[in-house]
Amino acid sequence: MSDGKCTQCGHEGLEPGFVSDAQAQTPGFAVWVEGELERGVFGGVKLWGRPKWQVDARRCPNCFHLELFAGRQL
């Protein structure tokens, strides 16, 4: 499945995919978190209770540009 148009080269047909972030306390893919970055007392990023969205990616097979979208809310 492919969709969209590349914003860099204009090629039709972007390839769907995702950006993996298999770290502790993540669902195995990158998420977009609403608001400014805040760190806790031990230096980690404060995520608890903040709205999060799954990051969806589309890759241009012509110029390899990545387009990222904050898709569905988690």
GROMACS elastic network, one bead per residue, 0.5 to 0.9 nm:
[ bonds ]
;  ai    aj funct       b0    kb
    1    13     6  0.85603   500
    1    14     6  0.85905   500
    1    15     6  0.68528   500
    1    16     6  0.70752   500
    2    12     6  0.86949   500
    2    14     6  0.50895   500
    2    16     6  0.62319   500
    2    58     6  0.84028   500
    3    12     6  0.72955   500
    3    14     6  0.50649   500
    3    15     6  0.68532   500
    3    16     6  0.77637   500
    3    58     6  0.83249   500
    4    11     6  0.86330   500
    4    12     6  0.61673   500
    4    13     6  0.54824   500
    4    14     6  0.55762   500
    4    15     6  0.87216   500
    4    58     6  0.84567   500
    5     8     6  0.88402   500
    5     9     6  0.84926   500
    5    10     6  0.56927   500
    5    11     6  0.56302   500
    5    13     6  0.59553   500
    5    14     6  0.63457   500
    5    60     6  0.82041   500
    6     9     6  0.57660   500
    6    11     6  0.52846   500
    6    12     6  0.65514   500
    6    13     6  0.77396   500
    6    14     6  0.67212   500
    6    58     6  0.88504   500
    6    59     6  0.81864   500
    6    60     6  0.61063   500
    6    62     6  0.88827   500
    6    63     6  0.86408   500
    6    65     6  0.75184   500
    6    66     6  0.85771   500
    6    67     6  0.79077   500
    7    10     6  0.57561   500
    7    11     6  0.81960   500
    7    65     6  0.85023   500
    7    67     6  0.82181   500
    8    11     6  0.82428   500
    8    60     6  0.89338   500
    8    63     6  0.79059   500
    8    65     6  0.70898   500
    9    60     6  0.86201   500
    9    62     6  0.78706   500
    9    63     6  0.68585   500
    9    65     6  0.86247   500
   11    14     6  0.77924   500
   11    60     6  0.71250   500
   11    61     6  0.82095   500
   11    62     6  0.66658   500
   11    63     6  0.83514   500
   12    60     6  0.83037   500
   13    59     6  0.88980   500
   13    60     6  0.72450   500
   13    61     6  0.80280   500
   14    58     6  0.55059   500
   14    59     6  0.53427   500
   14    61     6  0.68261   500
   14    66     6  0.89546   500
   14    67     6  0.88074   500
   15    57     6  0.82471   500
   15    58     6  0.51848   500
   15    60     6  0.63280   500
   15    61     6  0.70372   500
   16    56     6  0.76595   500
   16    57     6  0.59696   500
   16    59     6  0.65502   500
   17    56     6  0.65572   500
   17    57     6  0.50815   500
   17    58     6  0.58414   500
   17    59     6  0.73911   500
   18    29     6  0.70577   500
   18    30     6  0.77648   500
   18    54     6  0.89740   500
   18    55     6  0.67943   500
   18    56     6  0.51783   500
   18    58     6  0.77213   500
   18    68     6  0.85933   500
   19    29     6  0.58948   500
   19    30     6  0.56248   500
   19    31     6  0.88739   500
   19    55     6  0.70639   500
   19    56     6  0.72627   500
   19    57     6  0.67438   500
   19    68     6  0.88226   500
   20    28     6  0.60836   500
   20    30     6  0.56288   500
   21    26     6  0.71225   500
   21    27     6  0.80440   500
   21    28     6  0.54133   500
   21    31     6  0.83554   500
   22    25     6  0.86332   500
   22    26     6  0.64408   500
   22    27     6  0.71094   500
   22    29     6  0.61570   500
   22    30     6  0.80460   500
   23    26     6  0.57594   500
   23    27     6  0.82194   500
   23    28     6  0.68892   500
   23    29     6  0.86958   500
   24    27     6  0.84428   500
   24    28     6  0.86475   500
   25    28     6  0.86819   500
   26    29     6  0.68863   500
   26    30     6  0.76028   500
   26    31     6  0.80244   500
   27    30     6  0.79261   500
   27    31     6  0.85240   500
   29    54     6  0.75001   500
   29    55     6  0.75928   500
   30    53     6  0.87743   500
   30    54     6  0.65816   500
   30    55     6  0.57344   500
   30    56     6  0.85151   500
   31    52     6  0.62183   500
   31    53     6  0.54583   500
   31    55     6  0.52820   500
   31    56     6  0.89582   500
   31    70     6  0.78019   500
   31    74     6  0.86361   500
   32    51     6  0.84847   500
   32    52     6  0.55680   500
   32    53     6  0.51289   500
   32    54     6  0.64136   500
   32    55     6  0.62375   500
   32    70     6  0.63611   500
   33    36     6  0.84296   500
   33    37     6  0.84534   500
   33    47     6  0.75656   500
   33    50     6  0.67987   500
   33    51     6  0.60281   500
   33    53     6  0.66418   500
   34    37     6  0.87376   500
   34    50     6  0.67012   500
   34    51     6  0.57263   500
   34    52     6  0.64344   500
   34    53     6  0.83533   500
   35    38     6  0.86957   500
   35    50     6  0.82552   500
   35    51     6  0.87265   500
   37    45     6  0.69764   500
   37    46     6  0.76281   500
   38    44     6  0.84037   500
   38    45     6  0.58249   500
   38    46     6  0.55915   500
   38    47     6  0.83888   500
   39    42     6  0.77279   500
   39    43     6  0.53097   500
   39    44     6  0.53269   500
   39    46     6  0.54256   500
   40    43     6  0.52347   500
   40    44     6  0.54260   500
   40    45     6  0.61393   500
   40    46     6  0.58046   500
   41    44     6  0.74876   500
   42    45     6  0.89933   500
   43    46     6  0.89170   500
   46    49     6  0.87883   500
   46    50     6  0.82675   500
   47    50     6  0.56320   500
   47    51     6  0.83910   500
   47    52     6  0.84849   500
   48    51     6  0.87489   500
   49    52     6  0.89604   500
   51    73     6  0.74659   500
   51    74     6  0.75789   500
   52    70     6  0.88501   500
   52    72     6  0.86961   500
   52    73     6  0.58692   500
   52    74     6  0.55901   500
   53    70     6  0.55828   500
   53    71     6  0.61612   500
   53    72     6  0.54553   500
   53    74     6  0.53401   500
   54    69     6  0.82423   500
   54    70     6  0.57802   500
   54    71     6  0.55040   500
   54    72     6  0.55304   500
   54    73     6  0.62614   500
   54    74     6  0.65087   500
   55    68     6  0.65013   500
   55    69     6  0.55899   500
   55    71     6  0.58726   500
   55    72     6  0.79542   500
   56    67     6  0.83718   500
   56    68     6  0.57651   500
   56    69     6  0.51102   500
   56    70     6  0.62615   500
   56    71     6  0.58930   500
   56    72     6  0.86141   500
   57    66     6  0.66057   500
   57    67     6  0.56222   500
   57    69     6  0.62170   500
   57    70     6  0.88593   500
   58    65     6  0.83590   500
   58    66     6  0.57277   500
   58    67     6  0.51321   500
   58    68     6  0.65306   500
   58    69     6  0.83100   500
   59    62     6  0.88010   500
   59    63     6  0.85979   500
   59    64     6  0.58615   500
   59    65     6  0.57731   500
   59    67     6  0.64022   500
   59    68     6  0.89010   500
   60    63     6  0.57953   500
   60    65     6  0.53483   500
   60    66     6  0.65597   500
   60    67     6  0.82530   500
   61    64     6  0.54176   500
   61    65     6  0.80411   500
   62    65     6  0.81988   500
   68    71     6  0.89311   500
   70    73     6  0.80198   500
